[in-house]
Amino acid sequence: MRPLSSSDIIGLWERGEALHPLDRALGLLRAALPESSYENLASLGIGRRDALLLELRERTFGKKLRAYCECPHCRNALEMSLNVADMRTADSRAETDEFKISATDKFEMSTTEEFEMKTMGTDIRFRLPNSLDLAATLDCEDRDAAYRELLGRCILEARSNGHPVSLEELPDDALQEIADGMGECDPQAEVLLNLNCPDCRAPFQTPFDIVHFFWIELSVHAKRLLEEIHLLARHYGWSESSILTMSARRRQHYLDLIGT
């Protein structure tokens, strides 16, 4: 995996402004892992995808994260300083050729990253949701329909007493257990921060979405780069491509010379 260059950042921002976050996430990874096909990246489990995005974010912008959120109790705006390592779950590993999902006492993983569990007398075999599965839910009419579409795609087999069981035959409690099981097998897919408000002192949880966070950072950086290009091109007459090939330190030195 290589970090994003200045040219990458501007190009990704320009192409991605009109895209859905699912496509933005895959575009970021495609730029950093050019040897991987779009189809292969889209088939990664969401936790595995997000682990790779965390790795790319660290390589591109560093280990420190500055984040903001709002206390749900008093609506106070909170600023946080975090480390990328804090966003990684204990069993997540970013490199594609090294990543393995840890088995637990309750779930057994096959070599093809399929999982098995038993719920309410039914043996279930499933895989983890990926970007293609999430994309398939976008046209669903409501949350319940999206939920069932996602489970229907990820449940590979359900059998009771040796007989196949359809998704429609599974009770809601069983479906909830399966959904919970998927979450246990892929903890990186939903990272929750445990926080305490310094004003009202109330504890609360807030999700950390690496796709949203990384894209906001990239957008801010891309616009700052365009401002630098504008100033340097206007003052020195250099082309955009020649300015972008300079290191950030070198560009800043020239900006300092012209008094910005």
VMD Tcl script that draws the C-alpha trace (Angstrom):
set ca {
  {0.00 0.00 0.00}
  {1.36 3.41 -0.94}
  {0.31 6.75 0.58}
  {-1.78 9.14 -1.50}
  {0.21 11.77 -3.35}
  {-0.87 15.38 -3.77}
  {-2.03 14.57 -7.31}
  {-3.97 11.56 -6.00}
  {-5.72 13.71 -3.39}
  {-6.88 16.33 -5.87}
  {-7.94 13.72 -8.42}
  {-9.86 11.65 -5.88}
  {-11.60 14.73 -4.49}
  {-12.58 15.95 -7.96}
  {-13.95 12.56 -9.05}
  {-15.49 11.64 -5.73}
  {-17.54 14.73 -4.89}
  {-20.56 13.33 -6.73}
  {-20.07 9.72 -5.62}
  {-21.73 7.70 -2.88}
  {-19.50 7.04 0.19}
  {-19.27 3.37 -0.81}
  {-17.66 4.35 -4.10}
  {-15.45 6.93 -2.40}
  {-14.08 4.27 -0.06}
  {-13.26 1.93 -2.93}
  {-11.75 4.78 -4.95}
  {-9.38 5.60 -2.08}
  {-8.25 1.99 -1.82}
  {-7.95 1.58 -5.58}
  {-5.54 4.55 -5.68}
  {-3.41 3.09 -2.88}
  {-3.57 -0.52 -4.08}
  {-3.44 -0.24 -7.89}
  {-2.62 -3.95 -8.21}
  {-6.02 -4.83 -6.68}
  {-9.10 -4.81 -8.90}
  {-12.21 -2.84 -8.05}
  {-14.14 -6.11 -7.83}
  {-11.72 -7.61 -5.30}
  {-11.79 -4.50 -3.14}
  {-15.59 -4.38 -3.30}
  {-15.76 -7.98 -2.07}
  {-13.77 -7.24 1.09}
  {-15.74 -7.43 4.33}
  {-16.55 -3.97 5.67}
  {-14.24 -4.36 8.66}
  {-11.40 -5.47 6.43}
  {-12.04 -2.54 4.09}
  {-12.06 -0.08 6.98}
  {-8.84 -1.53 8.41}
  {-7.19 -0.83 5.06}
  {-8.61 2.71 5.02}
  {-7.19 3.33 8.49}
  {-3.80 2.13 7.26}
  {-4.03 4.40 4.21}
  {-5.09 7.38 6.33}
  {-2.10 6.85 8.63}
  {0.33 6.57 5.72}
  {-1.09 9.68 4.05}
  {-1.79 12.08 6.95}
  {-0.05 10.52 9.96}
  {-0.99 8.76 13.19}
  {-2.87 11.59 14.89}
  {-6.58 12.27 14.35}
  {-8.40 15.47 15.27}
  {-12.10 14.81 15.53}
  {-15.23 16.68 16.56}
  {-18.59 15.50 17.83}
  {-21.61 16.82 19.72}
  {-22.71 15.67 23.15}
  {-26.20 14.17 22.69}
  {-27.22 15.42 26.16}
  {-26.17 19.08 26.29}
  {-25.29 19.62 22.59}
  {-21.83 20.87 23.52}
  {-19.27 20.59 20.72}
  {-16.33 18.39 21.71}
  {-12.87 18.32 20.15}
  {-10.78 15.16 20.46}
  {-7.24 14.15 19.67}
  {-6.97 10.44 18.88}
  {-4.49 7.99 17.45}
  {-5.16 5.78 14.44}
  {-4.17 2.81 16.62}
  {-7.09 3.64 18.94}
  {-9.51 3.04 16.05}
  {-8.25 -0.45 15.33}
  {-9.92 -3.41 16.99}
  {-7.66 -5.99 18.59}
  {-8.03 -8.55 15.80}
  {-7.94 -6.25 12.78}
  {-4.96 -6.31 10.43}
  {-4.73 -4.00 7.47}
  {-2.52 -5.72 4.88}
  {-4.60 -7.66 2.37}
  {-2.32 -10.70 2.20}
  {-2.02 -10.96 6.00}
  {-5.54 -10.21 7.19}
  {-7.29 -13.06 8.97}
  {-10.46 -12.88 11.04}
  {-9.99 -14.49 14.45}
  {-12.27 -17.39 15.33}
  {-14.10 -17.34 18.65}
  {-15.61 -20.08 20.81}
  {-19.02 -19.35 19.32}
  {-18.05 -18.96 15.68}
  {-15.85 -21.11 13.50}
  {-14.29 -19.72 10.34}
  {-13.53 -21.79 7.27}
  {-10.58 -21.07 5.01}
  {-12.91 -19.09 2.74}
  {-13.89 -16.72 5.57}
  {-17.28 -18.28 6.02}
  {-18.70 -18.59 9.53}
  {-20.98 -21.08 11.20}
  {-23.27 -20.68 14.18}
  {-26.30 -22.37 15.69}
  {-29.38 -20.40 16.71}
  {-32.78 -21.64 17.83}
  {-32.04 -25.16 16.62}
  {-30.93 -24.00 13.17}
  {-27.41 -24.34 11.76}
  {-26.38 -21.17 9.94}
  {-23.50 -20.65 7.54}
  {-22.78 -17.03 6.61}
  {-20.18 -14.59 5.34}
  {-19.55 -10.99 6.32}
  {-21.24 -8.08 4.50}
  {-19.15 -6.26 1.89}
  {-19.51 -3.11 -0.19}
  {-21.52 -4.91 -2.87}
  {-24.02 -6.04 -0.24}
  {-24.40 -2.52 1.14}
  {-24.85 -1.14 -2.39}
  {-27.66 -3.65 -2.97}
  {-29.62 -2.19 -0.04}
  {-29.57 1.41 -1.30}
  {-32.79 1.04 -3.29}
  {-34.71 -0.71 -0.50}
  {-37.87 1.09 0.50}
  {-37.21 1.10 4.23}
  {-34.75 0.03 6.93}
  {-36.41 -3.35 7.52}
  {-36.27 -4.21 3.83}
  {-32.58 -3.23 3.71}
  {-31.90 -5.34 6.81}
  {-33.50 -8.42 5.25}
  {-31.80 -7.83 1.91}
  {-28.41 -7.71 3.62}
  {-29.03 -10.86 5.65}
  {-30.43 -12.64 2.62}
  {-27.24 -11.97 0.70}
  {-24.90 -12.98 3.54}
  {-26.66 -16.08 4.88}
  {-25.26 -18.84 2.70}
  {-27.16 -21.73 4.19}
  {-29.67 -22.43 6.96}
  {-30.59 -25.99 7.95}
  {-32.76 -27.44 10.70}
  {-32.60 -31.20 11.35}
  {-30.81 -31.57 8.05}
  {-33.50 -29.72 6.06}
  {-32.96 -26.35 4.36}
  {-34.66 -23.33 5.92}
  {-35.47 -20.19 3.94}
  {-34.88 -16.65 5.19}
  {-38.64 -16.14 5.45}
  {-38.93 -19.14 7.76}
  {-36.35 -17.83 10.23}
  {-37.96 -15.99 13.18}
  {-36.99 -12.38 13.90}
  {-35.09 -13.41 17.05}
  {-32.94 -15.79 15.00}
  {-32.25 -13.10 12.41}
  {-31.19 -10.73 15.18}
  {-28.82 -13.36 16.59}
  {-27.29 -13.84 13.15}
  {-26.87 -10.06 12.71}
  {-25.26 -9.85 16.16}
  {-23.00 -12.73 15.21}
  {-21.83 -10.92 12.10}
  {-20.99 -7.93 14.26}
  {-18.98 -10.09 16.67}
  {-17.04 -11.62 13.78}
  {-16.30 -8.23 12.22}
  {-15.80 -5.71 15.07}
  {-13.86 -3.28 12.84}
  {-17.04 -2.70 10.83}
  {-18.54 -0.60 13.63}
  {-16.15 1.33 15.86}
  {-17.79 3.07 18.82}
  {-15.99 5.67 20.93}
  {-16.77 5.82 24.66}
  {-16.74 9.48 25.68}
  {-17.56 11.70 28.63}
  {-18.78 15.26 28.11}
  {-16.56 17.72 30.02}
  {-19.49 20.14 30.46}
  {-22.43 18.00 31.60}
  {-20.20 15.00 32.51}
  {-22.61 12.56 30.87}
  {-21.08 9.42 29.32}
  {-22.08 8.55 25.76}
  {-21.02 6.57 22.71}
  {-20.48 7.90 19.21}
  {-19.59 5.95 16.06}
  {-16.34 6.55 14.21}
  {-16.83 6.28 10.46}
  {-13.42 6.14 8.77}
  {-14.93 6.63 5.30}
  {-16.66 9.89 6.30}
  {-13.74 11.10 8.42}
  {-11.08 10.37 5.79}
  {-13.14 11.98 3.03}
  {-13.63 15.20 5.00}
  {-9.88 15.38 5.65}
  {-9.09 14.67 2.02}
  {-11.54 17.35 0.82}
  {-10.02 19.98 3.11}
  {-6.52 19.04 2.00}
  {-7.46 19.07 -1.69}
  {-8.91 22.58 -1.44}
  {-5.83 23.80 0.40}
  {-3.63 22.32 -2.33}
  {-5.66 24.13 -5.00}
  {-5.17 27.41 -3.15}
  {-1.42 26.78 -3.04}
  {-1.37 25.95 -6.76}
  {-3.27 29.16 -7.51}
  {-0.85 31.32 -5.54}
  {2.33 29.71 -6.84}
  {1.15 29.59 -10.46}
  {0.08 33.22 -10.28}
  {3.38 34.35 -8.78}
  {5.89 32.12 -10.60}
  {3.97 30.96 -13.66}
  {4.50 27.28 -12.88}
  {2.10 24.60 -14.11}
  {-0.17 22.64 -11.79}
  {1.69 19.40 -12.46}
  {5.10 20.90 -11.65}
  {3.77 22.38 -8.40}
  {2.20 19.08 -7.33}
  {5.46 17.18 -7.86}
  {7.11 19.37 -5.20}
  {7.22 18.18 -1.62}
  {4.90 19.89 0.85}
  {7.92 21.45 2.58}
  {9.25 22.88 -0.66}
  {5.86 24.31 -1.63}
  {5.52 25.91 1.78}
  {8.96 27.50 1.46}
  {7.94 29.18 -1.79}
  {4.67 30.28 -0.21}
  {6.62 31.81 2.67}
  {8.81 33.68 0.19}
  {5.80 35.33 -1.43}
  {4.40 36.25 1.99}
  {1.42 33.91 2.48}
}
mol new
graphics top color blue
foreach p $ca { graphics top sphere $p radius 0.5 }
foreach p [lrange $ca 0 end-1] q [lrange $ca 1 end] { graphics top cylinder $p $q radius 0.2 }
display resetview
